[in-house]
């Protein structure tokens, strides 16, 4: 047998062994017993929640109002420190 044929045969045997071990491990892992099913989690119902009827039309009291902050553009050109004006040197 030529040297190339011996090398190819050794690589083929190694690949077949690796694939065989992988398949055997897959079958072994699949045959293990699964854990028993768990009981479902039951959340208690909240009886203090508001009803699903019509919402209140009463405006909120001043103590519960939240200030609204609107974003505004800032003309802050702070990236000039990072610029290198000597790019064309």
C-alpha contacts under 8 A as a table, 3 or more apart, distances in Angstrom:
res1	aa1	res2	aa2	distance
1	X	5	X	6.49
1	X	6	X	6.73
2	X	5	X	5.31
2	X	6	X	6.38
3	X	6	X	5.16
3	X	7	X	6.28
4	X	7	X	5.10
4	X	8	X	6.19
5	X	8	X	5.11
5	X	9	X	6.06
6	X	9	X	5.09
6	X	10	X	6.19
7	X	10	X	5.15
7	X	11	X	6.28
8	X	11	X	5.12
8	X	12	X	6.09
9	X	12	X	5.06
9	X	13	X	6.16
10	X	13	X	5.15
10	X	14	X	6.19
11	X	14	X	5.06
11	X	15	X	6.16
12	X	15	X	5.12
12	X	16	X	6.14
13	X	16	X	5.12
13	X	17	X	6.13
14	X	17	X	5.13
14	X	18	X	6.22
15	X	18	X	5.16
15	X	19	X	6.15
16	X	19	X	5.18
16	X	20	X	5.96
17	X	20	X	4.98
17	X	21	X	6.14
18	X	21	X	5.22
18	X	22	X	6.22
19	X	22	X	5.03
19	X	23	X	6.18
20	X	23	X	5.16
20	X	24	X	6.08
21	X	24	X	5.06
21	X	25	X	6.07
22	X	25	X	5.13
22	X	26	X	6.19
23	X	26	X	4.99
23	X	27	X	6.30
24	X	27	X	5.22
24	X	28	X	6.15
25	X	28	X	5.00
25	X	29	X	6.03
26	X	29	X	5.21
26	X	30	X	6.13
27	X	30	X	5.09
27	X	31	X	6.25
28	X	31	X	5.34
28	X	32	X	6.84
29	X	32	X	5.68
46	X	49	X	5.93
60	X	64	X	6.26
60	X	65	X	6.52
61	X	64	X	5.55
61	X	65	X	6.70
62	X	65	X	5.36
77	X	80	X	6.54
78	X	81	X	6.66
79	X	82	X	5.44
79	X	83	X	6.71
80	X	83	X	5.11
84	X	87	X	6.14
85	X	88	X	7.98
86	X	89	X	5.69
